[in-house]
Amino acid sequence: MSLLGELNDLVENIGIPVETGVFTGTAPDEYLVLTPLADSFALHADNRPQYDVQEARISLYTKSSYAERKNQITCALLAADIGITDRRFISHEDDTGYFHYAIDVAKSYEMEE
């Protein structure tokens, strides 16, 4: 499994529309965008990686308060054993009315032989 696959399954259960990379179509009042950030072999020795470390950003866009959804997403991530590496308020987009909040996550996957 991949981190993006796990995140798609996770947020589907929360009930927020989600896209990968950029939201296509007419955006609802609240949605998520998943953006892959990095894939690395940070944990290895002898030039033989055993784990693939995958990182992604979850961008929450909402026209209402982001605090409740931020906490809901955080709890779901922790329950799914997905590490949170950063959480931050990005901005309020005056032209669209969206609050933008980002949660960066990472998870290690054992390499298959």
MMTF fields as JSON, N, C-alpha, C and O atoms, coordinates in Angstrom:
{
  "mmtfVersion": "1.0.0",
  "mmtfProducer": "UNKNOWN",
  "numBonds": 451,
  "numAtoms": 452,
  "numGroups": 113,
  "numChains": 1,
  "numModels": 1,
  "chainsPerModel": [1],
  "groupsPerChain": [113],
  "chainIdList": ["A"],
  "bondAtomList": [4, 2, 8, 6, 12, 10, 16, 14, 20, 18, 24, 22, 28, 26, 32, 30, 36, 34, 40, 38, 44, 42, 48, 46, 52, 50, 56, 54, 60, 58, 64, 62, 68, 66, 72, 70, 76, 74, 80, 78, 84, 82, 88, 86, 92, 90, 96, 94, 100, 98, 104, 102, 108, 106, 112, 110, 116, 114, 120, 118, 124, 122, 128, 126, 132, 130, 136, 134, 140, 138, 144, 142, 148, 146, 152, 150, 156, 154, 160, 158, 164, 162, 168, 166, 172, 170, 176, 174, 180, 178, 184, 182, 188, 186, 192, 190, 196, 194, 200, 198, 204, 202, 208, 206, 212, 210, 216, 214, 220, 218, 224, 222, 228, 226, 232, 230, 236, 234, 240, 238, 244, 242, 248, 246, 252, 250, 256, 254, 260, 258, 264, 262, 268, 266, 272, 270, 276, 274, 280, 278, 284, 282, 288, 286, 292, 290, 296, 294, 300, 298, 304, 302, 308, 306, 312, 310, 316, 314, 320, 318, 324, 322, 328, 326, 332, 330, 336, 334, 340, 338, 344, 342, 348, 346, 352, 350, 356, 354, 360, 358, 364, 362, 368, 366, 372, 370, 376, 374, 380, 378, 384, 382, 388, 386, 392, 390, 396, 394, 400, 398, 404, 402, 408, 406, 412, 410, 416, 414, 420, 418, 424, 422, 428, 426, 432, 430, 436, 434, 440, 438, 444, 442, 448, 446],
  "bondOrderList": [1, 1, 1, 1, 1, 1, 1, 1, 1, 1, 1, 1, 1, 1, 1, 1, 1, 1, 1, 1, 1, 1, 1, 1, 1, 1, 1, 1, 1, 1, 1, 1, 1, 1, 1, 1, 1, 1, 1, 1, 1, 1, 1, 1, 1, 1, 1, 1, 1, 1, 1, 1, 1, 1, 1, 1, 1, 1, 1, 1, 1, 1, 1, 1, 1, 1, 1, 1, 1, 1, 1, 1, 1, 1, 1, 1, 1, 1, 1, 1, 1, 1, 1, 1, 1, 1, 1, 1, 1, 1, 1, 1, 1, 1, 1, 1, 1, 1, 1, 1, 1, 1, 1, 1, 1, 1, 1, 1, 1, 1, 1, 1],
  "groupList": [{"groupName": "MET", "atomNameList": ["N", "CA", "C", "O"], "elementList": ["N", "C", "C", "O"], "formalChargeList": [0, 0, 0, 0], "bondAtomList": [1, 0, 2, 1, 3, 2], "bondOrderList": [1, 1, 2], "singleLetterCode": "M", "chemCompType": "L-PEPTIDE LINKING"}, {"groupName": "SER", "atomNameList": ["N", "CA", "C", "O"], "elementList": ["N", "C", "C", "O"], "formalChargeList": [0, 0, 0, 0], "bondAtomList": [1, 0, 2, 1, 3, 2], "bondOrderList": [1, 1, 2], "singleLetterCode": "S", "chemCompType": "L-PEPTIDE LINKING"}, {"groupName": "LEU", "atomNameList": ["N", "CA", "C", "O"], "elementList": ["N", "C", "C", "O"], "formalChargeList": [0, 0, 0, 0], "bondAtomList": [1, 0, 2, 1, 3, 2], "bondOrderList": [1, 1, 2], "singleLetterCode": "L", "chemCompType": "L-PEPTIDE LINKING"}, {"groupName": "GLY", "atomNameList": ["N", "CA", "C", "O"], "elementList": ["N", "C", "C", "O"], "formalChargeList": [0, 0, 0, 0], "bondAtomList": [1, 0, 2, 1, 3, 2], "bondOrderList": [1, 1, 2], "singleLetterCode": "G", "chemCompType": "PEPTIDE LINKING"}, {"groupName": "GLU", "atomNameList": ["N", "CA", "C", "O"], "elementList": ["N", "C", "C", "O"], "formalChargeList": [0, 0, 0, 0], "bondAtomList": [1, 0, 2, 1, 3, 2], "bondOrderList": [1, 1, 2], "singleLetterCode": "E", "chemCompType": "L-PEPTIDE LINKING"}, {"groupName": "ASN", "atomNameList": ["N", "CA", "C", "O"], "elementList": ["N", "C", "C", "O"], "formalChargeList": [0, 0, 0, 0], "bondAtomList": [1, 0, 2, 1, 3, 2], "bondOrderList": [1, 1, 2], "singleLetterCode": "N", "chemCompType": "L-PEPTIDE LINKING"}, {"groupName": "ASP", "atomNameList": ["N", "CA", "C", "O"], "elementList": ["N", "C", "C", "O"], "formalChargeList": [0, 0, 0, 0], "bondAtomList": [1, 0, 2, 1, 3, 2], "bondOrderList": [1, 1, 2], "singleLetterCode": "D", "chemCompType": "L-PEPTIDE LINKING"}, {"groupName": "VAL", "atomNameList": ["N", "CA", "C", "O"], "elementList": ["N", "C", "C", "O"], "formalChargeList": [0, 0, 0, 0], "bondAtomList": [1, 0, 2, 1, 3, 2], "bondOrderList": [1, 1, 2], "singleLetterCode": "V", "chemCompType": "L-PEPTIDE LINKING"}, {"groupName": "ILE", "atomNameList": ["N", "CA", "C", "O"], "elementList": ["N", "C", "C", "O"], "formalChargeList": [0, 0, 0, 0], "bondAtomList": [1, 0, 2, 1, 3, 2], "bondOrderList": [1, 1, 2], "singleLetterCode": "I", "chemCompType": "L-PEPTIDE LINKING"}, {"groupName": "PRO", "atomNameList": ["N", "CA", "C", "O"], "elementList": ["N", "C", "C", "O"], "formalChargeList": [0, 0, 0, 0], "bondAtomList": [1, 0, 2, 1, 3, 2], "bondOrderList": [1, 1, 2], "singleLetterCode": "P", "chemCompType": "L-PEPTIDE LINKING"}, {"groupName": "THR", "atomNameList": ["N", "CA", "C", "O"], "elementList": ["N", "C", "C", "O"], "formalChargeList": [0, 0, 0, 0], "bondAtomList": [1, 0, 2, 1, 3, 2], "bondOrderList": [1, 1, 2], "singleLetterCode": "T", "chemCompType": "L-PEPTIDE LINKING"}, {"groupName": "PHE", "atomNameList": ["N", "CA", "C", "O"], "elementList": ["N", "C", "C", "O"], "formalChargeList": [0, 0, 0, 0], "bondAtomList": [1, 0, 2, 1, 3, 2], "bondOrderList": [1, 1, 2], "singleLetterCode": "F", "chemCompType": "L-PEPTIDE LINKING"}, {"groupName": "ALA", "atomNameList": ["N", "CA", "C", "O"], "elementList": ["N", "C", "C", "O"], "formalChargeList": [0, 0, 0, 0], "bondAtomList": [1, 0, 2, 1, 3, 2], "bondOrderList": [1, 1, 2], "singleLetterCode": "A", "chemCompType": "L-PEPTIDE LINKING"}, {"groupName": "TYR", "atomNameList": ["N", "CA", "C", "O"], "elementList": ["N", "C", "C", "O"], "formalChargeList": [0, 0, 0, 0], "bondAtomList": [1, 0, 2, 1, 3, 2], "bondOrderList": [1, 1, 2], "singleLetterCode": "Y", "chemCompType": "L-PEPTIDE LINKING"}, {"groupName": "HIS", "atomNameList": ["N", "CA", "C", "O"], "elementList": ["N", "C", "C", "O"], "formalChargeList": [0, 0, 0, 0], "bondAtomList": [1, 0, 2, 1, 3, 2], "bondOrderList": [1, 1, 2], "singleLetterCode": "H", "chemCompType": "L-PEPTIDE LINKING"}, {"groupName": "ARG", "atomNameList": ["N", "CA", "C", "O"], "elementList": ["N", "C", "C", "O"], "formalChargeList": [0, 0, 0, 0], "bondAtomList": [1, 0, 2, 1, 3, 2], "bondOrderList": [1, 1, 2], "singleLetterCode": "R", "chemCompType": "L-PEPTIDE LINKING"}, {"groupName": "GLN", "atomNameList": ["N", "CA", "C", "O"], "elementList": ["N", "C", "C", "O"], "formalChargeList": [0, 0, 0, 0], "bondAtomList": [1, 0, 2, 1, 3, 2], "bondOrderList": [1, 1, 2], "singleLetterCode": "Q", "chemCompType": "L-PEPTIDE LINKING"}, {"groupName": "LYS", "atomNameList": ["N", "CA", "C", "O"], "elementList": ["N", "C", "C", "O"], "formalChargeList": [0, 0, 0, 0], "bondAtomList": [1, 0, 2, 1, 3, 2], "bondOrderList": [1, 1, 2], "singleLetterCode": "K", "chemCompType": "L-PEPTIDE LINKING"}, {"groupName": "CYS", "atomNameList": ["N", "CA", "C", "O"], "elementList": ["N", "C", "C", "O"], "formalChargeList": [0, 0, 0, 0], "bondAtomList": [1, 0, 2, 1, 3, 2], "bondOrderList": [1, 1, 2], "singleLetterCode": "C", "chemCompType": "L-PEPTIDE LINKING"}],
  "groupTypeList": [0, 1, 2, 2, 3, 4, 2, 5, 6, 2, 7, 4, 5, 8, 3, 8, 9, 7, 4, 10, 3, 7, 11, 10, 3, 10, 12, 9, 6, 4, 13, 2, 7, 2, 10, 9, 2, 12, 6, 1, 11, 12, 2, 14, 12, 6, 5, 15, 9, 16, 13, 6, 7, 16, 4, 12, 15, 8, 1, 2, 13, 10, 17, 1, 1, 13, 12, 4, 15, 17, 5, 16, 8, 10, 18, 12, 2, 2, 12, 12, 6, 8, 3, 8, 10, 6, 15, 15, 11, 8, 1, 14, 4, 6, 6, 10, 3, 13, 11, 14, 13, 12, 8, 6, 7, 12, 17, 1, 13, 4, 0, 4, 4],
  "groupIdList": [1, 2, 3, 4, 5, 6, 7, 8, 9, 10, 11, 12, 13, 14, 15, 16, 17, 18, 19, 20, 21, 22, 23, 24, 25, 26, 27, 28, 29, 30, 31, 32, 33, 34, 35, 36, 37, 38, 39, 40, 41, 42, 43, 44, 45, 46, 47, 48, 49, 50, 51, 52, 53, 54, 55, 56, 57, 58, 59, 60, 61, 62, 63, 64, 65, 66, 67, 68, 69, 70, 71, 72, 73, 74, 75, 76, 77, 78, 79, 80, 81, 82, 83, 84, 85, 86, 87, 88, 89, 90, 91, 92, 93, 94, 95, 96, 97, 98, 99, 100, 101, 102, 103, 104, 105, 106, 107, 108, 109, 110, 111, 112, 113],
  "secStructList": [7, 7, 2, 2, 2, 2, 2, 2, 2, 2, 2, 2, 2, 2, 6, 7, 7, 3, 3, 3, 1, 1, 7, 7, 1, 1, 7, 7, 1, 3, 3, 3, 3, 3, 3, 3, 3, 3, 3, 3, 7, 7, 1, 3, 3, 6, 6, 3, 3, 7, 3, 3, 3, 3, 3, 3, 3, 3, 3, 3, 3, 3, 1, 1, 7, 1, 2, 2, 2, 2, 2, 2, 2, 2, 2, 2, 2, 2, 2, 6, 6, 7, 3, 3, 3, 3, 3, 3, 3, 3, 3, 3, 3, 6, 6, 6, 6, 3, 3, 3, 3, 3, 3, 3, 3, 3, 3, 3, 3, 3, 7, 7, 7],
  "xCoordList": [0.842, 0.0, 0.88, 2.041, 0.324, 1.041, 0.389, -0.755, 1.134, 0.607, -0.605, -1.606, -0.525, -1.673, -2.906, -4.022, -2.714, -3.836, -4.457, -5.679, -3.607, -4.115, -4.845, -5.903, -4.274, -4.914, -6.257, -7.211, -6.345, -7.631, -8.685, -9.818, -8.32, -9.26, -9.664, -10.833, -8.695, -8.934, -9.895, -10.856, -9.638, -10.492, -11.847, -12.814, -11.923, -13.231, -14.174, -15.373, -13.63, -14.44, -14.852, -15.843, -14.109, -14.444, -15.556, -16.323, -15.638, -16.723, -16.426, -17.341, -15.138, -14.763, -14.321, -13.535, -14.795, -14.323, -12.806, -12.233, -12.156, -10.69, -10.224, -10.851, -9.123, -8.455, -6.963, -6.483, -6.235, -4.78, -4.177, -4.492, -3.317, -2.637, -3.379, -2.868, -4.574, -5.37, -6.842, -7.167, -7.726, -9.145, -9.686, -9.516, -10.333, -10.904, -12.403, -13.043, -12.935, -14.359, -14.645, -13.732, -15.915, -16.33, -16.056, -16.542, -15.293, -14.905, -16.076, -16.755, -16.311, -17.342, -16.827, -15.692, -17.651, -17.25, -16.146, -15.492, -15.933, -14.885, -14.346, -15.113, -13.028, -12.419, -10.964, -10.382, -10.384, -8.983, -8.241, -8.806, -6.977, -6.093, -4.892, -4.254, -4.582, -3.425, -2.298, -2.484, -1.131, 0.015, 1.195, 1.633, 1.717, 2.914, 4.086, 4.265, 4.888, 6.033, 7.358, 8.233, 7.517, 8.812, 8.66, 7.775, 9.539, 9.751, 11.251, 12.049, 11.63, 13.065, 13.391, 12.517, 14.663, 15.178, 15.998, 17.166, 15.399, 16.108, 16.609, 17.594, 15.959, 16.33, 16.939, 16.221, 18.267, 18.906, 20.377, 20.972, 20.933, 22.361, 22.846, 22.051, 24.132, 24.728, 24.103, 24.043, 23.635, 23.028, 21.867, 21.585, 21.193, 20.032, 18.856, 18.668, 18.081, 16.944, 15.955, 15.619, 15.499, 14.474, 13.128, 12.081, 13.171, 11.936, 11.874, 12.871, 10.708, 10.412, 9.635, 8.516, 10.212, 9.555, 8.822, 9.442, 7.492, 6.666, 6.088, 5.636, 6.113, 5.609, 4.577, 4.685, 3.582, 2.538, 2.0, 2.173, 1.35, 0.677, -0.821, -1.29, -1.556, -3.016, -3.377, -3.149, -3.935, -4.354, -5.865, -6.624, -6.279, -7.698, -8.094, -7.48, -9.12, -9.696, -11.138, -11.925, -11.471, -12.824, -13.231, -12.408, -14.499, -15.031, -15.566, -15.985, -15.553, -15.947, -14.702, -13.591, -14.888, -13.758, -13.048, -13.69, -11.739, -10.951, -10.613, -10.184, -10.785, -10.311, -10.918, -10.192, -12.229, -12.88, -12.401, -12.094, -12.334, -11.877, -10.406, -10.018, -9.582, -8.166, -8.024, -7.243, -8.778, -8.711, -9.237, -8.678, -10.296, -10.855, -9.845, -9.656, -9.205, -8.201, -6.991, -6.466, -6.553, -5.41, -5.682, -4.839, -6.838, -7.191, -7.251, -6.795, -7.805, -7.888, -6.5, -6.246, -5.605, -4.236, -3.508, -2.866, -3.611, -2.934, -3.497, -2.745, -4.806, -5.426, -4.977, -4.927, -4.65, -4.197, -2.679, -2.124, -2.013, -0.559, 0.203, 1.208, -0.285, 0.394, 1.014, 0.32, 2.321, 3.043, 2.751, 2.691, 2.572, 2.348, 3.671, 4.208, 4.192, 5.482, 5.342, 6.272, 4.188, 3.98, 2.494, 1.789, 2.026, 0.659, 0.772, 1.42, 0.13, 0.223, -0.912, -1.421, -1.283, -2.234, -1.466, -0.435, -1.95, -1.268, -1.782, -0.997, -3.085, -3.606, -5.13, -5.763, -5.688, -7.077, -7.026, -6.445, -7.627, -7.608, -8.778, -9.924, -8.472, -9.517, -10.338, -11.536, -9.707, -10.432, -11.412, -12.409, -11.146, -12.042, -12.842, -13.882, -12.367, -13.036, -12.631, -13.207, -11.648, -11.209, -10.123, -9.216, -10.241, -9.124, -8.315, -8.891, -6.99, -6.116, -5.258, -4.49, -5.397, -4.631, -3.945, -4.57, -2.658, -1.895, -1.416, -0.989, -1.499, -0.972, -0.021, -0.432, 1.258, 2.246, 2.385, 2.447, 2.432, 2.476, 3.574, 4.039, 3.973, 4.974, 4.699, 4.205, 5.031, 4.897, 5.955, 6.272, 6.493, 7.487, 6.803, 5.949, 7.205, 6.671, 7.827, 8.826, 7.684, 8.738, 8.809, 7.792, 10.039, 10.245, 9.959, 10.292, 9.341, 9.067, 10.24, 10.845, 10.551, 11.651, 11.165, 11.969],
  "yCoordList": [-1.185, 0.0, 1.239, 1.188, 2.345, 3.614, 4.588, 4.405, 5.614, 6.624, 7.329, 7.541, 7.694, 8.357, 7.461, 7.943, 6.167, 5.227, 5.184, 5.204, 5.123, 5.12, 6.417, 6.4, 7.545, 8.832, 8.958, 9.472, 8.5, 8.53, 7.725, 8.181, 6.522, 5.69, 6.37, 6.355, 6.961, 7.596, 8.774, 8.872, 9.668, 10.856, 10.532, 11.265, 9.446, 9.021, 8.721, 8.987, 8.163, 7.857, 9.115, 9.095, 10.201, 11.456, 12.186, 12.94, 11.962, 12.561, 13.925, 14.718, 14.212, 15.46, 15.115, 14.184, 15.827, 15.558, 15.71, 16.601, 14.832, 14.841, 14.643, 13.926, 15.285, 15.126, 15.004, 15.392, 14.469, 14.385, 15.421, 15.441, 16.27, 17.278, 18.592, 19.607, 18.607, 19.824, 19.423, 18.363, 20.257, 19.938, 20.249, 21.357, 19.274, 19.46, 19.721, 19.287, 20.411, 20.705, 21.874, 22.576, 22.08, 23.159, 22.771, 21.744, 23.572, 23.262, 23.488, 24.511, 22.525, 22.716, 23.671, 24.142, 23.951, 24.858, 24.282, 25.014, 22.971, 22.322, 21.144, 20.332, 21.051, 19.929, 19.774, 20.659, 18.625, 18.319, 18.091, 17.584, 18.47, 18.147, 17.414, 17.907, 16.231, 15.453, 15.672, 15.504, 16.049, 16.312, 15.466, 15.609, 14.587, 13.838, 14.803, 15.706, 14.611, 15.484, 14.785, 15.359, 13.546, 12.868, 11.372, 10.903, 10.648, 9.22, 9.068, 9.503, 8.462, 8.347, 7.015, 6.304, 6.708, 5.526, 5.985, 5.621, 6.767, 7.367, 6.324, 6.563, 5.191, 4.166, 2.963, 2.062, 2.956, 1.804, 1.716, 2.673, 0.561, 0.323, -0.59, -1.3, -0.57, -1.438, -1.243, -2.181, -0.016, 0.304, -0.604, -0.811, -1.146, -2.011, -1.466, -1.833, -0.597, -0.023, -1.1, -2.002, -0.984, -1.896, -1.189, -1.832, 0.14, 0.906, 2.047, 2.72, 2.243, 3.371, 4.377, 4.091, 5.542, 6.573, 7.498, 8.154, 7.546, 8.362, 9.536, 9.381, 10.716, 11.928, 12.597, 12.551, 13.214, 13.903, 15.077, 15.142, 15.991, 17.117, 16.983, 16.731, 17.156, 17.22, 18.694, 19.296, 19.272, 20.668, 20.718, 20.234, 21.312, 21.499, 22.894, 23.884, 22.965, 24.236, 24.259, 23.364, 25.288, 25.388, 26.848, 27.721, 27.092, 28.445, 28.707, 29.823, 27.67, 27.847, 27.623, 27.518, 27.55, 27.358, 26.033, 24.99, 26.087, 24.889, 24.082, 22.935, 24.625, 23.996, 22.605, 21.663, 22.475, 21.185, 20.125, 19.002, 20.468, 19.508, 19.155, 18.0, 20.146, 19.897, 18.837, 17.895, 18.996, 18.038, 16.665, 15.642, 16.637, 15.369, 14.627, 13.42, 15.337, 14.727, 14.255, 13.168, 15.076, 14.711, 13.42, 12.523, 13.319, 12.104, 10.88, 9.8, 11.041, 9.929, 9.488, 8.289, 10.433, 10.099, 9.335, 8.318, 9.826, 9.16, 7.762, 6.836, 7.601, 6.287, 5.316, 4.107, 5.847, 5.011, 4.804, 4.223, 5.275, 5.115, 5.821, 5.313, 6.986, 7.817, 8.989, 9.721, 9.161, 10.203, 11.587, 11.791, 12.534, 13.931, 14.66, 14.679, 15.26, 15.942, 17.464, 18.135, 18.008, 19.443, 19.75, 19.079, 20.772, 21.286, 22.789, 23.345, 23.46, 24.918, 25.57, 25.04, 26.732, 27.578, 28.25, 28.879, 28.127, 28.715, 30.129, 31.077, 30.274, 31.61, 31.592, 30.537, 32.78, 32.946, 33.57, 34.64, 32.913, 33.4, 34.364, 33.947, 35.632, 36.654, 36.586, 36.866, 36.22, 36.192, 35.031, 35.13, 33.923, 32.763, 32.554, 31.897, 33.108, 32.926, 31.668, 31.361, 30.929, 29.692, 29.95, 30.756, 29.236, 29.095, 27.913, 26.906, 28.02, 26.934, 26.5, 27.29, 25.233, 24.646, 23.4, 22.605, 23.212, 22.081, 21.159, 21.608, 19.865, 18.834, 17.975, 17.335, 17.966, 17.132, 15.821, 15.803, 14.721, 13.398, 12.553, 12.839, 11.506, 10.57, 9.187, 9.042, 8.178, 6.799, 5.942, 6.144, 4.988, 4.061, 2.767, 2.231, 2.281, 1.029, 0.07, 0.425, -1.139, -2.127, -2.513, -2.758, -2.561, -2.902, -4.375, -5.223, -4.665, -6.054, -6.562, -5.811, -7.827, -8.401, -9.107, -9.646],
  "zCoordList": [0.0, 0.0, 0.0, 0.407, -0.456, -0.474, 0.505, 0.919, 0.859, 1.776, 1.161, 1.845, -0.122, -0.753, -0.749, -0.555, -0.961, -0.901, 0.479, 0.621, 1.498, 2.876, 3.2, 3.828, 2.769, 3.048, 2.347, 2.93, 1.112, 0.394, 1.136, 1.291, 1.6, 2.361, 3.662, 4.046, 4.329, 5.624, 5.508, 6.27, 4.557, 4.453, 3.839, 4.046, 3.09, 2.573, 3.726, 3.64, 4.811, 5.993, 6.754, 7.484, 6.595, 7.269, 6.519, 7.117, 5.217, 4.445, 3.858, 3.639, 3.597, 2.95, 1.524, 1.348, 0.51, -0.847, -0.925, -0.298, -1.702, -1.774, -3.208, -3.987, -3.541, -4.829, -4.566, -3.501, -5.525, -5.425, -6.377, -7.567, -5.843, -6.649, -6.719, -6.245, -7.299, -7.425, -7.503, -8.036, -6.979, -7.021, -8.405, -8.912, -9.01, -10.34, -10.217, -9.259, -11.162, -11.119, -10.204, -9.77, -9.915, -9.038, -7.596, -7.122, -6.908, -5.531, -4.575, -4.651, -3.67, -2.643, -1.56, -1.636, -0.565, 0.512, 1.383, 2.125, 1.296, 2.087, 1.296, 0.776, 1.206, 0.496, 0.91, 1.538, 0.543, 0.818, -0.488, -1.457, -0.505, -1.611, -1.024, -0.093, -1.571, -1.143, -2.145, -3.35, -1.636, -2.498, -2.024, -0.883, -2.886, -2.498, -2.342, -3.159, -1.286, -1.048, -1.324, -1.972, -0.84, -0.993, -0.79, -0.074, -1.434, -1.2, -0.978, -1.808, 0.12, 0.388, 1.041, 1.536, 1.026, 1.7, 2.9, 3.033, 3.756, 4.887, 5.88, 6.579, 5.952, 6.924, 6.203, 5.769, 6.08, 5.447, 5.827, 6.322, 5.585, 5.798, 4.676, 4.061, 4.415, 3.406, 2.025, 1.23, 1.737, 0.44, 0.076, -1.104, 1.077, 0.86, 1.674, 2.834, 1.059, 1.793, 2.221, 1.453, 3.455, 3.954, 4.089, 4.161, 4.122, 4.292, 3.28, 3.016, 2.734, 1.856, 2.7, 3.128, 2.943, 3.735, 2.769, 1.932, 2.892, 2.008, 2.796, 3.931, 2.167, 2.802, 1.896, 0.67, 2.515, 1.755, 2.57, 3.787, 1.876, 2.532, 2.318, 1.207, 3.399, 3.355, 3.489, 4.538, 2.444, 2.487, 2.663, 1.823, 3.77, 4.062, 3.612, 4.01, 2.782, 2.35, 2.844, 2.536, 3.609, 4.132, 4.243, 4.521, 4.022, 4.15, 5.554, 5.864, 6.409, 7.807, 8.674, 8.154, 9.967, 10.879, 10.593, 10.465, 10.497, 10.202, 11.457, 11.33, 12.644, 13.876, 14.117, 14.434, 13.969, 14.221, 13.23, 13.629, 11.955, 10.934, 11.136, 10.964, 11.5, 11.77, 12.864, 12.727, 13.939, 15.042, 14.625, 15.021, 13.836, 13.357, 12.477, 12.631, 11.568, 10.686, 11.493, 11.253, 12.45, 13.292, 14.055, 14.075, 14.675, 15.43, 14.515, 14.893, 13.328, 12.381, 11.928, 11.806, 11.676, 11.273, 12.372, 12.11, 13.594, 14.71, 14.949, 15.254, 14.814, 14.991, 13.902, 14.128, 12.715, 11.595, 11.607, 10.675, 12.654, 12.803, 11.677, 11.181, 11.285, 10.299, 11.049, 11.754, 10.892, 11.614, 11.073, 9.86, 11.974, 11.597, 11.81, 12.917, 10.736, 10.818, 10.941, 11.389, 10.547, 10.646, 10.486, 9.732, 11.205, 11.035, 11.081, 11.967, 10.109, 10.109, 9.34, 8.352, 9.831, 9.13, 7.999, 8.242, 6.774, 5.626, 5.369, 5.33, 5.193, 4.925, 4.853, 4.839, 4.808, 4.42, 3.042, 2.861, 2.078, 0.709, 0.517, 0.349, 0.545, 0.481, -0.8, -0.785, -1.896, -3.173, -3.275, -3.991, -2.566, -2.628, -1.345, -1.367, -0.226, 1.053, 1.797, 2.841, 1.285, 1.936, 2.97, 2.761, 4.101, 5.019, 4.501, 4.09, 4.514, 4.057, 5.232, 5.779, 5.615, 6.71, 6.177, 5.475, 6.499, 5.972, 7.088, 8.152, 6.818, 7.717, 6.89, 5.922, 7.28, 6.603, 7.361, 8.59, 6.609, 7.22, 6.575, 5.472, 7.294, 6.779, 7.35, 8.468, 6.558, 7.014, 6.326, 5.154, 7.074, 6.533, 6.113, 6.819, 4.941, 4.421, 4.19, 3.565, 4.693, 4.502, 3.035, 2.386, 2.525, 1.121, 0.893, 1.722, -0.235, -0.606, -1.431, -2.196, -1.272, -2.048, -3.272, -4.034]
}
